[in-house]
């Protein structure tokens, strides 16, 4: 008790000395105050020393979860979408959540808001918006969102992390996007070494999806061990995970009337021991997870996101007649194959682009599209991870996310070079 009181007194002294002068006049900007108060609470609740990470374009938190499982501490996240920010904040309660437009954010402010001093940031991770680069859609090089990759690299230059990892669609490497990519990478300071951009298929790392993305990794050799393309190597004897294995234990008989958040909480079976099953139901990092969702899963065996979808009798008949990997000619939905992988889940469009729902896969054995929870399993998210309380935002956030399984493998390899 006496030790706790002493720590409290020391922490108050630190805050007084850094925010106020001798006359108790504030000598810090609002931005600095937020960061210093964050330091104050960290001082009261110290955690073991871990690499400090900031997640840009954080979304629901796939990259953040991978980082936490890799033994890193996600100090702060930046996400302008308030609904994604809500999901991230529920699942990462000890992270500072910044709902800021990254194109307007200065590196010095980002560090201050994160409670970090220059030189203290270990890693900057993130997946800048990819719609303008994607081979699906308009493929518009003038899409405003394409500039956000450059702003990501600018923030690398301004915050000077020991390493950075950026994820994007393979289309970013197409010739039509060459000028945008080169202009962005020119912002990288000369002290950084860039690992060759590498395409990664999530199925190769044990995730049940063929989602393929490009990763850009850079590091400062003065503060980080040498990184190479070896960080993308798969684990020895890495088991592949099919759709059948991924969906085991989740409810199949989904009531179409399960439309409320309350009804979306449904029982899930405990799985046997395997690499994927550990990622699906265990491996909860310290300080991560919504308390209610963790309790509901561990004590009551329930998981969120089992929303139903109402289909007409005609649609159900069409879906029943589809063979595995066959596409419905009207909805364009494809039936999943139990013995294969899930194709890349799509996010749909935001409210600024019409709020169109992405095409969702059809369940392998039921005459319905998959639930958000099934989509989460297929993307590599665990059952204890709390999904957004609405079906539309859940699917959108999952479609935009980095697979936590892929993120964990890459960041674990990097973490080994930081010590």
N, C-alpha and C positions, 0 to 999 in steps of 0.2 A: 504493500500500500504506500509506504513511504517512498519507494523507488518510483512509483507511478506519479506521485505528487511532485517529486523532483523533476521528472521528465516534463510534466506539464509546465512547471515554473520555467524551465529552460526553453521550452518551445515558445511560451509567451514572450520571453525575453528576446528570442530570435525575431519574432514577428514585429515587436515594438521597434527593434533596431533597424529592420530593413524597410518598414513602411513609413515610420514616423521619425522626424528629427528630434533634437533635445527638447524643443518647444512643443512637441506633439503636433507639429504641422505635417500634413501628408506630403511626402516627397516622392510618391510613386504615381504612375498613371493608373487608370482603372484596369487596364490590361495587366500591368505588373502586379496589382493588388490581388487579382484573381489567382494568378500563379503562386504568389507568396502565401496566400491563405491555403492553397492546396498543399504547399510544402509543410505548413503548420500541421495539417491533419495527417500527412504522411509521417511526420515526426512522432505524433501520438500513437500511430498504428503502424510501426515499422514492419516491412516484409523482408524476407531474405533478399540479398542483392541479386537482382536479375537484370539482364539487358533491357534497357528502357526503349519502348517502341511507340511510335505514333502511326496510327492507321488513317490514311487519307482516303476519301470516297469510301468510307467504311461500310456502308449499307447495313445489312442485318448483323454482320460480324463473322463471316466465314474466314477471312484472312486473320481477324483478331483471335478467333478460336484456335486456328492453327498456330499462331504465335504463342498463345498462352500454353498450349500443349507442348510446344517446343521449349518451354522453360523461360519464356520471356514475359515481361510485364507491359501490358498495353496501358501506357500512361494516359493517352488521350486519343480520341477519334474525331474526325471531321466528316460531317455528312449534312448536306443541305436539305435533304428530304426529311421532313419532320416525322413521317411514319416509320421510315427506316431507322431514324435516330431513336425513336421510341423503343423499337425492338432491341436495338443495340444496348440502350441504357438499362433495359430490364435484365438482359443477359450478362452485362458487364457493369455491375453496380459500383465498382471501385475505379472505373475509368471516367475521365472528364470528357463530357460530350459537347462538342462545339458545332452548332448549326450555322456554319459560316460558308459563304461562297468562296471557294479556294482561289478563284481568279483575283479576289480583292485582298487576300490574306498575305501579310508579310511574314517572312521567316522569324523575325525577332518577336513579333506578336504571338506566333504559334508556339515558340519556346516559352514565352512568358505565361501564356494561358495554360500551358502544360506543366508549369512549375519547374521548368528546366533552365539552367544557365547554358550559355554557349559552350559546346564541347561535351555536354552531358548526354546528348541523344545518341543512342546506339544504332537504332534502325528506323528507317522511314519506309513504310510499306503502303501499298494501295493499288486499286484497279481503276484508273481513270475511265470515264464513259467511253464506250466502244462503238456506239451506234453508227457514227459517221464512217468508221473504218471497216465495219462488218461487210462481208460478202453478201449478206442478206439485207434487203432493203434498198435504199436509194444510192448507197455508196457515194455519198456527197462529200468531196474533199473540203467544201466550204462550210460544212456543218460546224456551228459555233462550238459544239462540244469537243471537236477535235483539238481545239487550242488548250484544253485542260491537261493533256499529256505534257505540253510545254510548261504549264504552270506547276505540274508535279515536279519536273526536273528543276525548275526555278527554285522551288522550295528545298530541294536537295542541296542546291548551291548555297541557299541562304541559311539553312540549319546545320549543314555539315555533319550528317550522321556518319557513323563508322561504315555503314552499308545501307543499301536501299534495294528494294524489290518492287517492280511494277509489273502488273499483269494486264494483258489486253488480248484482243482477238487476233487470229493469224492474219486477217486482212490488213493490219497495220503495216505489214511487211510488203504489201503490194506496191507496185511501181507508182500507182496513182497517189499514194500517200507518202512517197519518198521525201518530198520537200518538207512536209510537216514533221516527219520523224527526224530528219537531219537537222532541221532548225531547232527542234527541242533538245536533241542530244548535244548540240553545240553550246548549250547553256551549262553543261556539266563542267565543273572546275577541273583543271589539269591534274590535280592530285588524286583524282578517281580513276580506277581501272574498270573498264566495262567488260563483263563476261559476254561472250557471243549470245545474242538473243536466241532463245531455245523454245521450240514447240513442245508442249507437254500434254499427253493424253491422260486424263484422270484415271482411266481404267488400268493403266500400267502401274498405278500406285495403290491399287486395291479399292478404288471407288467404283461403284457400279454404273458408271456413265462414260460415254466416249467424248465427253466435253473436252475440247482441245483448245489450249490457250498458249500465248507467247509470254515468256517471262524475261524481263530485263533486270539484270542484277549488276550492281556496281559496288565497289568498296575502296576505302582509303587504305593502301598497304602500310601506311605508317601506324595505323591503329587497328588493323584487322589482318588476320592471317590470309594467305593467298586463297582466293576463291577461283574455281574453274568450272567447266561444264560438268564436272563430277558431282556437283551438288544436285544434279537432275537424275542421277542414276537411281534406278529402282532398288528396293531392298532385295537381298539374296533370297531366292525362292519365294518371291512375292506372290501370294495367292490372288487370283482374279475373283471378283465378286459379281455374280450374275444377278439379274432382276429377282429371280426366285429367292436367292439367299438374302438379298437386300430387304425384301418385303416380309420375311418370316416374322410371325408374332404380331403383326399389325392387323386390326380388324378388317375383314373383307366385306362383310355384309353392312354396308354403309346406308343408313336411312337418308333418303333424299331430303327429308325435313330437318336434318341436323344443320341448321343455318345459323344458329346463335353460337356465341363463344362458349356458353355453358355446355351446350350439347356437343361441341367439338372435342370436349375432354372425354376420352374413351380409354378403356383398359387395353394394355399391351402386355404380351407375354414376355417373361424373362428369357433371354437367349443363352444358348450354350457358348462355351469359350471358343473364340476364334479372333483373328486380327480385326476383321470388320465388325464383329459383334461387340468387341471392346470399345471401338470407336462409336458404335451406335448406342451403347447403353452405359458406358463407364468413362474412365479417364476424365474426371471433372477437375480442372485445374483450380488451385487455390484462388479464392476471390472471384470466381466466375460462376455464373448461373443465377437465375431468378429464384429467390428463396422458396416461393410457393411452388414453382414448377419442379424444383428439386425435391421438395417434400412430397408433392403429388406423385412423382414418378417412383421415388425410393420407398415410400411408405404405403401408397395406395395403388401403385402400378398403373397410373394413368398418364396419358400424354395429350398434348394439345394439338389442334389443327386437323382433326378428323371431320372436316366439313363435308356435307353431302351436296350433290348436284342434281337438280331435277332434269330428267330427260324424258321426252315424249316416248310413247310406245313405239312409234316409228323409228326413232333414233336408237332405242334399245335393240330393236330387231336388227337394224343395220350393224350395230356394234357386235351383236352376237354372231353374226355371219362372217365377221372379219377373221382372217388367219393371222398368226403372229407376224409382225412387221409389215402388215398390209395397212394401207391408208384409206380412211373413209373418204369417198369422193366428194362429199358435201362439206363436212366440218374440217377436212384435211387432217384430222387427228389420226395418229398411227397407233395400232395395237402393239403393246409391248410384248416381247418374247421372254418367257421365263428363263430360257437357256442362254440368253444373250445380255447385252447391256442396254441401258437407257440412252437414247440420243440426247443431245444437248437440250436442256430445258430452256425455254424462251421466257423473256420477262414481260413482253407486251410493251405498251407505250405509256408514258406519264400523262398527267393531266394537260400538259402543254402540247401534247401530240395527239389528243383525242381520247386518252384513257382506254385504248383498245386492249382487250384481254388476249394474251398469247394462246396459241393452240396448245392444248394439254394432251398428253398421251392417254390412251385408253388402257384400262387395267387388263392384265394378261388373261384373266379368267372371268371377270365380271363385266356386265354391259354398262359400264360407266367410265368416266374419266377419273384419273387418280385424284386423291385428296392432297391437300398441302402437306400433311404428315408423310404420306408416301413419297411425295416429291422431295421432302427434306431427307429421308433415308437415301433416296437415289442420288442426291447431291452430296451426301456424306455427313449430314448433320445428325447429332445424337438425339435420342428421344427426350432427354431432359432439357433440351434447348427450347425455350419458349418462343412459339411462332406468334406473328401478329394476330390480334383477335378478329381480323376480317380475312375472308378467303382471297379477295382480290389482291390486297397488299402482301399477303403471305406468298402467293405465287410470284408476284412481281419481285419481291425481295430475294426469294430463292433463285429465280432465274438470273438475277444480277450478281449472285454471290460467287466468290471463289470457293472451291471445294475445300473444307477444312482439312481433309485427308491429304490433299496435295500440298496445301500451305504448310502443314506441320512437317512433312518430309523435307521440303526445301529449307525451311527455317531451322530445323534441327541440324541439318548439315552446316548451315551458316553459323549457328550458335557454337558449334564445336571449334570454330576458327576465331572466336572472340576471346577465348581465355588464354 
